[in-house]
Amino acid sequence: MTDPRVALRRARRLLVVPPAAGCDELGPALVRLRVALPRAMVVLLADARAAGRVAAFVDQVVPAGALARFDAPGLSALVERLVAARLDAALVFTAAGETAFELAYLAYLAGIPVRAGFAGEFGGGVLSPAVPPPPAGVIGPGRHLSLLDALDLSATLAPAGAKARPSCDDSAF
């Protein structure tokens, strides 16, 4: 079986789940994801209004209204929509004090094989991988970046003035 961190780095279709407070603090993490996984399609699970300033960093926004209302038929439809999207991995971002298990379970029901997020307690295989949370003082964008660091998605932008290395175009394959 492939290491979930390796599978995450190979993901072509990635679901990003923001913390309950919204997407406003996700910008730096989404920029880093774009650098670390330049070919991945990034799907954000949030209402278009909540996506706001980070919409430019994602390829698609999947409405998540059923989550706020715990609308059972709406949740079923959301799972079906995620199944149809054929996602390879999910990153569940949380604020301090929030759990990643509920939304990771939603991803599990949708058949998403890699579901990463912070967990300080055992939750079975719902999070795969479960990442130990950062120290209590790490909040907001720093918390989100620390999740990416723990998952080996810590690519950095090239310094200004650095020449880009030529890349191989595999689009013909």
C-alpha positions in Angstrom: 0.0 0.0 0.0 1.3 3.5 -0.9 2.2 5.9 1.9 -0.6 8.5 2.1 1.9 11.3 2.0 3.4 10.0 -1.3 -0.2 9.5 -2.7 -1.0 13.1 -1.6 2.0 14.5 -3.5 0.8 12.5 -6.6 -2.8 13.7 -6.3 -4.4 15.1 -9.5 -7.8 16.0 -8.0 -7.6 17.5 -4.5 -10.4 18.5 -2.2 -9.7 21.3 0.2 -11.9 21.7 3.2 -11.6 25.0 5.0 -12.1 25.5 8.8 -15.6 26.3 10.0 -14.8 30.0 10.3 -14.3 30.2 6.5 -11.7 30.5 3.9 -10.2 33.9 4.6 -7.0 32.5 6.2 -6.4 29.8 3.6 -4.7 32.0 1.0 -1.1 31.3 2.0 -1.8 27.5 2.2 -3.5 27.5 -1.2 -0.6 29.4 -2.8 1.8 26.8 -1.3 -0.4 24.0 -2.6 -0.3 25.5 -6.1 3.5 25.5 -5.9 3.8 22.0 -4.4 1.2 20.4 -6.7 1.1 22.6 -9.9 -0.8 20.1 -11.9 -3.5 19.2 -9.4 -7.0 20.4 -9.8 -8.0 22.0 -6.5 -11.6 21.7 -5.5 -12.8 23.9 -2.5 -15.7 22.6 -0.4 -17.4 25.9 0.5 -20.2 28.1 -0.7 -19.1 30.6 -3.4 -19.7 33.5 -1.1 -17.5 32.0 1.6 -14.8 31.2 -0.9 -14.4 35.0 -1.5 -10.7 36.0 -1.7 -9.3 32.5 -2.2 -11.5 31.6 -5.2 -8.6 32.7 -7.5 -6.4 29.8 -6.1 -8.9 27.0 -6.7 -10.3 25.4 -9.9 -13.7 24.6 -8.6 -16.0 25.4 -5.7 -18.4 22.7 -4.5 -21.3 24.2 -2.5 -21.3 23.0 1.1 -24.6 24.5 2.4 -25.9 21.1 3.5 -23.1 21.0 6.1 -24.3 24.1 7.9 -27.9 22.9 8.1 -27.1 19.2 8.5 -29.6 18.5 5.8 -29.6 14.7 5.4 -30.8 14.6 1.7 -28.4 17.5 1.0 -25.5 15.6 2.6 -26.3 12.5 0.6 -26.3 14.6 -2.6 -23.0 16.2 -1.5 -21.4 12.8 -1.1 -22.7 11.8 -4.5 -21.2 14.9 -6.0 -17.8 14.2 -4.4 -17.9 10.6 -5.6 -18.6 11.9 -9.2 -15.6 14.3 -8.9 -13.3 11.3 -8.6 -11.0 13.0 -6.0 -7.7 11.5 -5.1 -7.1 13.3 -1.8 -8.7 15.6 0.7 -7.0 18.2 3.0 -9.1 19.1 6.0 -8.0 22.4 7.5 -9.2 23.2 11.0 -8.9 26.0 13.5 -7.7 25.3 17.0 -10.4 23.4 18.9 -12.0 22.0 15.8 -12.0 18.4 14.8 -11.1 17.2 11.3 -12.9 13.9 11.8 -16.5 14.9 10.7 -15.4 16.3 7.3 -12.8 13.5 6.8 -15.6 11.1 7.3 -17.6 12.8 4.6 -14.6 12.4 2.3 -14.3 8.7 3.4 -18.0 8.2 2.5 -17.2 9.7 -0.9 -14.4 7.2 -1.5 -11.5 9.7 -1.3 -8.6 7.5 -0.4 -6.3 10.0 1.2 -7.8 12.3 3.9 -5.3 14.4 5.8 -5.9 16.6 8.8 -4.9 17.4 12.3 -5.9 14.9 15.1 -4.7 14.8 18.7 -6.7 11.7 19.4 -7.3 8.3 17.8 -10.0 8.2 15.2 -9.6 4.9 13.4 -8.8 5.2 9.7 -11.0 8.2 9.0 -7.9 10.5 8.7 -5.3 8.9 6.6 -2.9 10.3 7.5 -3.7 11.9 10.9 -1.2 14.6 11.6 -0.4 15.6 15.2 -1.6 19.2 15.8 0.9 22.1 16.0 1.6 23.8 19.4 -1.3 25.7 20.9 0.1 29.1 19.9 0.1 28.3 16.2 -3.1 29.7 14.7 -4.6 31.0 11.5 -2.5 30.8 8.3 0.4 29.4 10.3 -1.7 26.5 11.4 -2.7 25.7 7.9 0.9 26.0 6.6 2.1 23.6 9.4 -0.3 21.0 8.1 1.3 21.2 4.7 4.7 21.1 6.2 3.8 17.9 8.1 2.6 16.4 4.9 5.8 17.2 3.1 4.0 19.8 0.9 6.4 22.6 2.0 7.5 23.7 -1.5 8.6 27.3 -1.5 8.5 29.9 -4.1 11.7 30.5 -6.0 13.6 33.7 -4.9 13.1 36.8 -7.0 15.5 36.8 -10.0 16.1 33.1 -9.9 15.9 31.5 -13.3 13.2 28.9 -13.8 14.4 25.4 -14.5 13.2 23.9 -17.8 10.5 21.4 -17.3 9.4 18.3 -19.2 6.0 18.6 -20.9 4.3 15.3 -20.4 0.9 16.5 -21.8 1.3 14.3 -24.8 1.3 11.1 -22.7 
